[in-house]
Amino acid sequence: MRTRLDELLETIHTLECFYFLVHELRAKGHEHIRMLKDLAAALPKDKYRELNKDIRRDIGRIRCETECLMSDDQIRRLVQQMTSGAMGYVNLPKWYIDRYAFKKYARVFPRWPHIPLHALVQYDTRLEGESPYSILVVEAMLFDDAVSMWKYVSRILNDGLDFRTRPKNIQRKLQTFMRATLTGTYRFLEAYLNGLAYDCFQMFHETMDIKDHDVLAEWDSKNKRIRYVAFERKLRIYPEICGKYLEKTVDLSDDPDVDTLLVEGKVVRDGLTHPSPFVNPKTQEFEKVVANISIQPGQVKRIFLAACSYTKRTEIMLGRDPIQSIPWLQFDFLET
């Protein structure tokens, strides 16, 4: 039989779960929950109801400010699922939070309306831990990888030497970092494009044309199988499809950055992604056979800049403010 103390402790736990999900366990949240548990243990029975009512008011405040979509039981079950796994961090996608948990999560992250639906909110699997108050966006992480590699390139290029006078081991490192910068550039760009497709798919799935549905999902509905979309096609068509459903005009038919990424960049990208010594014997010419397989710093910089400019311009064409939607895309240092 449930006692009033059981009810009070459950209410305290419910508040703790709300605090966990809206990151109020940070700072003084843990201290407040511990104080409530200690108070409940020492409180006279005739004071349980009054304390319970006070805690319910705090829960009601959070519910109102976030427009919570879940019942208390659902909140407790969600947190139990999130904290019962292995030690580490667990993530909730933004689309899940918006659809099932809280309509106004901007109370937690003010930039929330500008964050993509595929972004992940990170939590500590320990209820007693201090969650990192972090949002993960895969294209942002991959962009940071490319930036880190380019910084190594710049550090070597600023040594005042050239490839003939630079020590061979350092020259080899330079080529390694330039290859890593280029592959990282295309990785972040494809992650960005796949993110656009995923978000559009989430928002407009019910009203989307089957043709657009299949392109964004890389699926063949007729034959019920995967049908991959080439990166070159994604680069042009994914923003256009998303623009169509957002009622924005996106025209990439005569975009100089697309040309750089699909002409000069494609040669390098294909060579790094699908390395092979084979050439077409019908079309090869002497200058193609005696090829310079090294990558030039200016080439890396042009392709990196083109990818950044393309991403920023796409966001603008989709009606977004890049400062808010892609704040991680900082590339001014590349333009000097």
C-alpha positions in Angstrom: 0.0 0.0 0.0 1.4 3.4 -1.0 1.9 5.8 1.8 2.0 9.6 1.6 5.8 9.4 2.0 5.9 7.1 -1.0 3.9 9.7 -3.0 6.2 12.5 -1.8 9.3 10.6 -2.8 7.9 9.8 -6.2 7.1 13.5 -6.7 10.6 14.4 -5.8 11.9 11.8 -8.2 9.6 13.2 -10.9 11.0 16.7 -10.3 14.5 15.2 -10.6 13.6 13.6 -13.9 12.3 16.9 -15.2 15.5 18.6 -14.0 17.5 15.9 -15.8 15.7 16.5 -19.2 15.9 20.3 -19.1 19.4 20.3 -17.7 18.5 21.9 -14.4 20.5 19.3 -12.5 23.5 21.3 -13.3 24.7 23.9 -10.8 22.3 23.8 -7.8 19.8 21.3 -9.1 21.5 18.3 -7.5 21.8 20.2 -4.3 18.1 21.1 -4.3 17.0 17.5 -4.9 19.3 16.2 -2.1 17.8 18.9 0.2 14.2 17.7 -0.7 15.1 14.1 0.0 16.7 14.9 3.3 13.7 17.1 4.2 11.2 14.4 3.3 13.1 11.9 5.5 12.9 14.2 8.5 9.5 15.8 8.0 6.5 15.1 10.2 3.8 13.2 8.4 1.3 16.0 8.6 3.7 18.2 6.5 4.0 15.7 3.6 1.1 17.1 1.7 2.3 20.7 1.9 5.8 19.8 0.6 4.3 17.7 -2.1 2.2 20.7 -3.2 5.3 22.9 -3.3 7.2 20.4 -5.5 4.2 20.0 -7.8 4.3 23.7 -8.4 7.9 23.5 -9.5 7.0 20.7 -11.8 4.1 22.7 -13.1 6.4 25.6 -13.8 8.7 23.5 -15.9 5.7 21.9 -17.7 4.3 25.4 -18.5 7.6 26.9 -19.7 8.5 23.9 -21.9 4.9 23.0 -22.9 5.7 19.4 -21.9 3.9 16.7 -24.0 4.5 13.8 -21.6 2.8 12.6 -18.5 4.7 12.2 -15.3 4.9 8.5 -15.8 6.2 8.9 -19.3 8.8 11.3 -18.1 10.0 8.9 -15.4 10.1 6.0 -17.9 12.0 8.0 -20.5 14.7 9.0 -17.9 14.8 5.4 -16.6 15.5 4.2 -20.1 18.2 6.9 -20.7 20.0 6.2 -17.4 19.8 2.4 -17.3 22.4 1.7 -20.0 26.2 1.6 -20.0 28.1 4.4 -18.4 28.8 7.4 -20.7 26.5 9.7 -22.6 23.1 9.1 -24.2 21.5 11.3 -26.9 18.0 12.4 -27.8 17.4 13.7 -31.3 15.8 17.1 -31.6 12.9 15.8 -33.7 12.0 13.4 -30.9 12.1 16.1 -28.3 9.9 18.4 -30.4 7.4 15.7 -31.3 7.1 13.8 -28.1 8.7 15.6 -25.2 8.7 19.4 -25.1 7.2 21.9 -27.6 9.3 24.8 -26.2 12.8 23.4 -25.6 14.2 26.9 -26.4 13.9 27.4 -22.6 16.9 25.1 -22.4 18.8 26.1 -25.6 17.8 29.6 -26.8 19.0 28.8 -30.3 16.7 25.7 -30.5 14.4 26.9 -33.4 17.5 27.2 -35.6 19.0 23.9 -34.7 18.5 21.1 -37.3 16.1 18.3 -36.5 18.8 15.6 -36.8 20.9 17.3 -34.0 21.4 15.3 -30.9 21.1 16.6 -27.3 23.6 14.9 -25.0 22.9 13.6 -21.5 24.9 11.8 -18.9 23.6 8.3 -18.3 24.2 8.9 -14.5 21.2 10.6 -13.0 23.5 11.9 -10.4 26.0 13.2 -13.0 26.2 16.6 -14.5 25.1 16.4 -18.2 27.4 18.2 -20.6 24.7 20.7 -21.9 25.8 19.9 -25.4 24.3 19.6 -28.8 25.9 17.3 -31.4 25.6 18.0 -35.1 27.6 15.5 -37.2 28.5 17.9 -40.0 29.8 20.4 -37.5 32.1 17.8 -35.9 33.3 16.7 -39.4 33.9 20.4 -40.3 36.0 20.8 -37.2 38.0 17.8 -38.3 38.8 19.4 -41.6 39.7 22.7 -40.0 42.1 20.9 -37.6 43.8 19.3 -40.6 44.0 22.6 -42.5 45.7 24.2 -39.4 48.4 21.6 -39.6 48.8 22.4 -43.3 49.1 26.1 -42.6 51.6 25.5 -39.9 53.9 23.7 -42.3 53.4 26.1 -45.2 54.4 29.0 -42.9 57.9 27.5 -42.3 59.3 29.6 -45.2 60.5 26.5 -47.1 59.2 24.7 -50.3 58.9 21.1 -51.2 62.6 20.9 -52.4 64.1 22.4 -49.3 61.6 21.1 -46.7 62.7 17.9 -44.8 61.1 14.9 -46.6 59.3 13.7 -43.5 57.7 17.1 -43.0 56.8 17.2 -46.7 55.1 13.8 -46.4 53.2 15.1 -43.4 52.1 18.1 -45.4 50.6 15.8 -48.1 49.0 13.6 -45.4 47.3 16.6 -43.8 46.2 18.0 -47.2 44.6 14.7 -48.1 42.9 14.6 -44.7 41.6 18.1 -45.2 40.1 17.2 -48.6 38.5 14.0 -47.5 37.3 15.8 -44.4 35.8 18.6 -46.6 33.7 16.1 -48.6 32.7 14.2 -45.4 31.3 17.3 -43.7 29.6 18.4 -47.0 27.9 15.0 -47.5 26.9 14.9 -43.8 25.3 18.4 -44.3 23.4 17.3 -47.4 22.2 14.1 -45.7 21.1 16.2 -42.8 19.1 18.4 -45.1 17.4 15.3 -46.6 16.7 13.8 -43.2 15.1 17.0 -41.8 13.0 17.5 -44.9 11.9 13.9 -44.7 10.9 14.3 -41.1 9.0 17.5 -41.7 7.1 16.7 -44.9 7.0 12.9 -45.1 3.2 12.7 -45.2 2.9 15.2 -48.1 6.0 14.4 -50.1 5.9 13.2 -53.7 7.0 9.6 -53.9 9.8 10.5 -56.3 11.2 13.1 -53.8 10.6 10.6 -51.0 12.8 8.0 -52.6 15.6 10.4 -53.6 15.9 11.8 -50.0 15.6 8.4 -48.4 17.9 6.7 -51.0 15.2 4.1 -51.5 13.4 2.4 -54.4 9.7 2.2 -53.3 8.7 0.2 -56.4 11.3 -2.6 -55.9 11.6 -2.2 -52.1 15.3 -1.9 -52.0 18.1 0.7 -51.4 19.0 2.9 -54.2 21.9 5.1 -53.4 22.1 8.7 -54.7 25.5 9.9 -56.1 27.1 12.7 -54.2 27.2 14.8 -57.4 23.4 14.5 -57.6 22.9 15.2 -53.9 24.9 18.4 -54.2 22.4 19.9 -56.7 19.1 18.2 -56.0 18.9 17.9 -52.2 18.8 21.6 -51.5 16.3 22.1 -54.4 13.9 19.4 -53.0 14.1 20.9 -49.5 13.5 24.3 -50.9 10.4 23.1 -52.8 8.7 21.9 -49.6 9.9 25.0 -47.6 8.5 27.1 -50.4 11.9 28.6 -51.2 13.6 28.9 -54.6 16.9 27.1 -54.6 18.7 27.4 -57.9 22.2 25.7 -58.1 22.2 25.3 -61.9 25.0 27.9 -62.4 26.8 27.9 -59.1 30.6 28.4 -59.2 31.1 26.6 -56.0 29.3 23.6 -57.3 31.5 23.7 -60.4 34.6 23.7 -58.3 33.4 20.8 -56.1 32.3 18.7 -59.1 35.1 19.4 -61.5 38.4 20.2 -59.9 37.3 18.7 -56.5 35.7 15.6 -58.0 39.0 14.5 -59.6 40.8 14.7 -56.3 37.9 13.3 -54.3 37.5 10.3 -56.6 41.2 9.7 -56.6 41.3 9.6 -52.8 38.0 7.7 -52.3 38.5 5.2 -55.1 42.3 5.0 -55.6 43.3 2.9 -58.6 46.2 2.8 -61.1 43.8 2.1 -64.0 43.1 4.6 -66.8 41.0 4.4 -69.8 43.3 3.1 -72.6 41.2 4.6 -75.3 41.4 8.1 -73.9 44.7 8.3 -72.1 47.3 10.7 -73.3 51.0 11.0 -72.4 50.4 13.9 -70.0 47.7 11.9 -68.3 50.1 8.9 -67.9 52.9 11.1 -66.5 50.6 12.4 -63.8 51.5 14.6 -60.9 49.8 12.7 -58.0 50.6 15.3 -55.3 48.0 17.7 -54.1 48.7 21.4 -54.1 47.9 23.7 -51.1 46.0 26.2 -53.3 43.9 23.4 -54.6 42.9 22.2 -51.1 42.1 25.8 -50.1 39.9 26.4 -53.2 37.9 23.2 -52.6 37.5 23.9 -48.9 36.4 27.4 -49.5 33.9 26.3 -52.2 32.4 23.8 -49.8 32.0 26.4 -47.1 30.6 29.0 -49.4 28.2 26.4 -50.9 26.9 25.5 -47.5 26.4 29.1 -46.4 24.7 30.1 -49.6 22.4 27.0 -49.4 21.3 28.0 -45.9 20.5 31.5 -47.1 18.5 30.2 -50.1 16.5 28.0 -47.7 15.5 31.1 -45.8 17.8 30.6 -42.8 20.2 32.8 -41.0 23.6 31.1 -41.2 24.8 32.8 -38.0 22.0 31.0 -36.2 21.6 27.8 -38.2 25.3 26.9 -38.9 27.3 29.0 -36.4 30.1 26.3 -36.5 30.9 27.3 -40.2 33.7 29.7 -39.4 36.0 29.9 -42.4 37.3 33.5 -42.5 40.8 32.3 -41.7 40.8 30.5 -45.1 40.2 33.6 -47.0 43.4 35.3 -46.0 
